[in-house]
């Protein structure tokens, strides 16, 4: 999974946490923009700082944000404009009440949110997507784990022939969740790298699609986004 932030230590972890809380004490009642991820889809709503007590901060959040904080057990906060903060913030979850839309965060640290570096929306698949991939006459057993317009992560059993920089021509079998109809999309892609020391490996591909295959992948991703958002709405109901 994509690591969408880096931790930053400016003095010591404890002193950083105290400084963050000190700044927050002057911002009670203000809005903060939270960020979490659900199956690679960003979930970001404003939250209101309600109170600070015992080195913890209580926020009123959006229902969907509370659901994802409950899964990740943490929340990222974008650096507020016109505030004493010069970095983004990471807080660990101490208490979450989805029904009351309340979250209490603690153990704060500075962070750098990196997810904005992504050029494309990426979606995780609940069911691996079948891929036909042949290299030098050898069929490679592969399935898609996640996908974006820019590329995909494949699960492969044998990565011996998948050398970084190699141009391959995978055939993706994209299924429509509504009709169940399968569309075969063949396109050019470059092997970026192989992750893992033993099978199954993860093969990261960078797509080089033509206009038609790009439109087909975009439609599939949009349908998957709709599915994921629906799942989030129904989560815990």
Secondary structure, DSSP 4 states (H G I P E B T S, - for coil): ----EEEE-SS-HHHHHHHHHHHHHTTTT-EEEEEEEETTEEE--EEEEEEEETTEEEEE--HHHHHHHHHHSEEEEPPPTTSS--SEEEEEEEEEETTTTEEEEEEEEEEEE-GGG-SS--EEEEEEEEEE-EETTEE--EEEEEE-SSEEEEEES--TT--TT-EE--EEEEEPTTT--EEEEE-EEEEEEEE-SSSSEEEEEEEE--HHHHHHHHHHHHHHHHHHHHHHHHTT-
